[in-house]
C-alpha cells in the first residue's frame, strides 16, 4: 500500500493494485490478527513449560503489534504506510534477534 501509485502506474500486479486498498487493509488485519493470536498461543505454551524468562520478549512483540495496528488504522498517506513498514521491519528484526535468546 506504501507504493500503490507507483505499482499501479508500472502495471505491477500486487494485491493492493489487483483487489484495491480496502481489501488490502482487511487482509492486513486478518493476517496481523492471526499472527497476534499465534503469539498469544506461543506465550501460553512457554508459560506452561515454565519458561517464564522468555515471556518478557513476547510482551514486547505483542506491544509492538498493537502499535503497528494503531498506526495502520490511522494511516492515510505514503508517509504513514512507510512508518507501518518500518515498524513491521523492526518486529521482524526482533524476531530474528529472539532466536539467539531462545536457542541458548
Backbone as a ProteinNet text record, in pm:
[ID]
protein_1_A
[PRIMARY]
XXXXXXXXXXXXXXXXXXXXXXXXXXXXXXXXXXXXXXXXXXXXXXXXXXXXXXXXXXXXXXXXXXXXXXXXXXXXXXXXXXXXXXXXXXXXXXXXXXXXXXXX
[TERTIARY]
82.3	0	86.7	209	301.8	333.4	350.8	387.7	273.6	151.7	34.3	34.1	57.1	50.7	157.5	279.1	387.1	363.1	315.7	285	176.7	75.7	-34.3	14.7	97.3	146.4	232.2	311.8	401.6	343.9	216.8	149	182.7	234.3	263.7	132.3	128.7	5.6	14.4	27.6	29.1	-113.9	-126.7	-260.4	-338.8	-272	-340.7	-388.9	-307.7	-347.2	-459.2	-447.8	-545.1	-680.6	-679.4	-805.2	-846.8	-759.1	-794	-739.6	-733.6	-677.5	-764	-893.8	-982.1	-965.6	-961.5	-941.9	-801.2	-705.3	-568.9	-563.5	-637.9	-642.7	-706.1	-811.8	-876.3	-777.9	-706.4	-607.5	-500.5	-455.9	-356.6	-408.6	-532.1	-589.1	-606.7	-647.5	-666.2	-532.3	-432.8	-301.5	-237.5	-248.4	-192.9	-259.8	-391.2	-464.3	-428.7	-417.3	-377.5	-236.4	-148	-12	-13.3	-95.1	-104.6	-158.4	-260.7	-316.6	-212	-135.5	-27.7	75.2	106.6	198	140.1	11.3	-51.5	-45.5	-71.1	-61.6	81.3	178.7	318.6	356.6	308	336	276.9	156.4	92.3	170	214.8	292.2	420.8	491.6	614.4	584	473.1	433.2	405.3	335.9	303.5	428.9	530.5	657.3	747.4	694.5	766.9	892.1	884.1	992.4	957	934	882.2	983.6	1111.2	1210.9	1203.2	1131.3	1111	984.5	900.6	770.9	783.5	885.6	902.3	918.5	984.6	1004.8	872.7	787.4	655.2	576	585.8	513.3	561.4	692.4	746.7	693.9	696.4	647	496.8	421.8	277	246.3	321.3	302.3	337	441.2	477.4	366.1	304.5	190.8	76.4	48.5	-59.6	-27.9	97.6	138.5	124.2	165.3	152.7	6.6	-81.9	-224.9	-277	-236.1	-283.3	-235.7	-109	-55.2	-121.2	-141.1	-204.7	-349	-418.6	-558.2	-570.8	-473	-476.4	-408.2	-346.3	-267.9	-356.2	-310.9	-383.5	-296.5	-167.8	-81	46.4	132.1	254.4	342.8	349.8	433.5	385.8	256.3	200.5	228.9	212	239.2	388.6	474	618	649.9	581.7	600.7	557	444.8	397.9	500.8	552	651.7	776.5	820.4	937.5	911.7	793.4	759.8	752.9	701.6	696.6	838.2	925	1064.3	1131.9	1100	1153.9	1106.9	980.3	929.6	997.4	1026.2	1097.4	1240	1305.6	1440.2	1439.2	1341	1329.5	1305.2	1229.8	1207.4	1336.3	1418.9	1547.4	1638.5	1642.1	1723.4	1674.5	1544.8	1489.7	1540.9	1576.1	1627.3	1751.9	1833	1952.9	1912.7	1814.5	1772.2	1700.8	1623.5	1550.3	1638.6	1747.4	1837.5	1919.9	1962.5	2052.1	1979.8
-118.9	0	125.2	106.5	218.5	268	176.8	212	186.6	202.3	170.2	245.7	376	456.6	415.1	393	350.3	211.9	121.4	-14.2	-10.8	70.5	81.1	142.2	244.7	313.4	221.6	135.4	48.6	-90.1	-108.6	-232.9	-351.3	-325.7	-435.6	-493.3	-623.4	-689.5	-727.3	-627.2	-651.4	-673	-722.5	-745.1	-614.4	-506.1	-377	-326.3	-342.4	-297	-385.4	-515.2	-609.2	-601.1	-594.7	-602.8	-471.9	-373.5	-244.6	-226.8	-101.9	-68.5	-117.9	-112.4	-153.7	-302	-384.9	-528.7	-557.1	-475.3	-490.8	-460.6	-361.1	-328.6	-444.4	-501.9	-616.1	-732.6	-760.5	-868	-842.3	-718.4	-683.3	-715.3	-675.7	-701.7	-851.7	-927.3	-1071.8	-1139.5	-1113.3	-1175.7	-1128.8	-999.8	-947.3	-1005.4	-1019.1	-1076.1	-1222.5	-1297.9	-1438.5	-1450.5	-1362.5	-1362.6	-1328.3	-1230.9	-1190.5	-1305	-1372.6	-1486.8	-1598	-1618.9	-1717.2	-1683	-1554.9	-1511.1	-1539.9	-1516.1	-1542.8	-1691.6	-1777.7	-1922.3	-1963.1	-1906.7	-1938.6	-1891.4	-1774.1	-1722.1	-1814.5	-1859.8	-1952	-2083.6	-2133	-2257.1	-2243.7	-2132.2	-2110.1	-2097	-2035.4	-2022.9	-2160.6	-2245.9	-2379.6	-2466.3	-2438.8	-2511.1	-2450.1	-2350.7	-2280.4	-2209.6	-2161.8	-2083.2	-1935.1	-1889.4	-1754.5	-1646.2	-1679.7	-1578	-1534.6	-1607.3	-1566.9	-1482.6	-1477.7	-1411.3	-1261.9	-1198.1	-1054	-1023	-1112	-1088.3	-1094.4	-1187.5	-1194.9	-1067.4	-1015.3	-892.6	-776.9	-766.3	-659	-670.9	-791	-811.7	-782.8	-824.9	-800.5	-651.4	-579.3	-434	-368.3	-417.1	-364.3	-391.7	-509	-540.2	-441	-409.9	-315.6	-177.9	-135.6	-6.5	-9.5	-119.2	-131.8	-121.5	-192.1	-184	-41.3	27.9	164.3	259.3	249.6	337	304.2	175.6	135.2	183.4	177.8	221.7	368.8	449.7	593.1	629.3	532.2	559.7	610.1	719.1	778.7	801.9	825	859.2	775	799.4	721	728.3	844.1	860.6	769	760.5	673.4	526.2	486.2	347.4	315.7	414.6	395.2	370.8	440.7	421.5	280.3	235	98.6	-2.4	19.4	-70.3	-76.4	37.2	41.4	-36.1	-20.2	-93	-244.1	-284.2	-427	-482.2	-404.7	-448.2	-458.2	-366.2	-372.7	-499.5	-534.6	-656.7	-780.6	-780.2	-893.1	-901.7	-787	-785.1	-839.5	-798.8	-851.8	-1002.5	-1049.3	-1193	-1267.9	-1211.1	-1273.7	-1272	-1159.2	-1149.1	-1247.3	-1268.4	-1359.2	-1501.3	-1538.3	-1673.2	-1699.8	-1598.3	-1612.5	-1642.7	-1570.9	-1589.4	-1722.7	-1765.3	-1890	-2011.6	-1991.2	-2101.8	-2139.2	-2036	-2061.7	-2058.2
0	0	0	48.1	52.5	-88.9	-183.1	-320.2	-418.4	-373.2	-454.3	-587	-583	-705.8	-805.9	-757.6	-846.6	-903.3	-819.1	-866.4	-973.5	-951.5	-1047.5	-1178.7	-1169.1	-1288	-1374.5	-1311.1	-1386.8	-1412.9	-1381.3	-1414.7	-1326	-1207.8	-1114.9	-1063.4	-1050.9	-1008.1	-860.6	-775.1	-631.2	-583	-461.2	-406.1	-401.9	-359.7	-347.9	-483.3	-586.7	-720.1	-774.8	-756	-811.9	-742.2	-609.6	-534.2	-467.3	-464.4	-406.3	-265.3	-224.7	-93.6	21.4	5.6	115.1	146.3	43.8	66.3	118	78	129.1	277.7	319.2	462.3	540.8	485.8	551.9	561.5	452.9	453.9	560.1	571.2	673.1	812.8	839.5	972.4	998.3	897.1	915	942.7	858.9	877	1007.6	1036.3	1160.8	1283.8	1278.5	1392.5	1413.7	1305.3	1317.3	1375	1333.2	1388.1	1536	1572.7	1713.1	1798.9	1749.9	1823.2	1834.2	1728.2	1733.2	1839.4	1852	1958.2	2096	2111.7	2241.3	2275.9	2175.8	2199.9	2234.7	2163.8	2192.5	2332.5	2369.2	2503	2609.4	2588.6	2682.5	2689.5	2576.1	2570.6	2652.5	2634.9	2711.6	2860.1	2891.5	3032.1	3091.8	3018.2	3067.5	3082.8	3002.6	3014.9	3122.3	3191.5	3297.8	3245.5	3123	3064.3	3074	3195.2	3216.6	3182.6	3178.5	3146	3000.2	2916.3	2777.2	2758.9	2857.4	2841	2815.2	2872.1	2850.7	2702.3	2629.7	2487.4	2411.6	2449	2387.2	2413.2	2533.5	2568.3	2481.3	2460.6	2376.5	2233.9	2178.2	2041.6	2033	2133	2132.3	2141.4	2223	2230.7	2097.6	2032.3	1901.1	1799.4	1806.2	1718.7	1741.3	1865.1	1896.4	1839.3	1851.5	1794.8	1642.7	1580.4	1434.5	1392.4	1462.8	1430.9	1446.8	1552.3	1576.6	1467.5	1429.4	1324.6	1190.9	1163.7	1038	1031.6	1142.9	1147.4	1108	1148.8	1120.1	988.5	921	800.6	686.9	626.8	514.9	392.6	413.9	301.8	304	206.5	190.1	313.6	376.5	496.1	608.8	626.8	731.3	701.6	576.2	539.4	550.1	525	543.3	689.9	776.8	920.8	961.7	908.8	937.2	886.6	766.5	709	796.6	846.4	934.4	1063.9	1120.4	1243.4	1219.8	1105.1	1072.5	1057.1	992.4	978.4	1114.6	1204.3	1340.3	1410.9	1393.5	1457.3	1399.3	1269.1	1209.7	1263.5	1280	1337.2	1479.4	1558.1	1694.1	1692.6	1596	1583.4	1553	1467.2	1435.9	1558.2	1628	1749.3	1855	1860.7	1961.9	1945.5	1823.1	1800.5	1884.1	1903.9	1986.5	2130.3	2182.2	2321.1	2342.2	2245.8	2261.2	2235.2	2162.8	2133.8	2256.3	2332.1	2446.6	2577.8
[MASK]
++++++++++++++++++++++++++++++++++++++++++++++++++++++++++++++++++++++++++++++++++++++++++++++++++++++++

